[in-house]
């Protein structure tokens, strides 16, 4: 795989991890809303299961955030090390002249 394709794939993974982070945040918020609503309702099953589910989702979110930070930094370093800006510029020049 050439350098530019590898960088683009790495960027795609960063975007997918960001999307995953947003989805996970939405799930944590939804669980929180259910827990708040259940304070008034008082359903025993929800009282029992929702806090554990909330914690697992929050733990997963922490993991996702850590992976995203690591991989975004790795992608940036790869781009800097391999001067991908120049490669992108060269590809644009090549496309314009062909």
N, C-alpha and C positions, 0 to 999 in steps of 0.2 A: 504494500500500500504506500502510495507516495505521501510525502509530508503534508501537503495541503489537504488531501483527502482524509488523512488521519486527524488533522486539526479540526476539520469540519465535522467529523464524526464525534470527536471529543466535545465540541460545542453543542452538538445535537444532544448528547448525553446530559450535559449540564442543563439544557432547556427541559429535558424530560425529568430530571431530578427536581428542578424548580417547580414544574407542574405537579409532581408527586408531593412536594412539600405543601403546595397550596391545597391540594386535595386532602391531605392529612390534617392540615389546620382546620379545614371546613368540617371534617369529621369530629375533631376534638370539640369544636364549637357546638355542633349539633348534639353531641352527647351531653355537653354542659347544659344546653337548653332543656333537654329531656330531664336531666337531674333537677333543674330548678322547677320545672313544671310538676315534677313528681313530689316536690316538697308539699305542694298543696293537695295533690291527689293521694299520696301516701301508699302507693302500691308496694307491697313487700318484695315482690320479685325484682322490680326495678331498683328498689333501695339496696337489695343484695348484690345485684349483678352490674349495675351501671358504674359504680365507682371503680371496680376492677377493669372494666372495659375502657373507661376513661384513662386510667393509668397506663394500660397497655398501648393505647393510641398515642398518649403523650410520650411514652418511651420510644415508640416507633418514630414519632416526629423528631425527637432528639437525635436519633440515629440517622435519619434522613438529612437533617441539617448538618450533622458532622460529615457525612459522606459528600454532600453538596459542597461544603466549604473546601474540603480536601481536593475534590476533583476539579472544581473551578480554579483553584490555585495551580493545580498540576497542568491544567489546560493553558492557563496564562503563561506559565513558565515555559511550556512546550512551544507556544507561539513566539515568545520572546527569543528563546534559544535558536529557533529555526527561522527567524525573521519572516514569519508568514505574511506580514503586511506587504513586504516586497514581492512575495510569491503571488499574492492576490493582485497587486498592481500589475505584475508581469502577465498574469492570466488575462486581465482586462485589456492590456495592450495587444496581446496575441489574438484575442477575440476580435478586437477592433480592426486589426490589420489583415485578418483572414477572410 
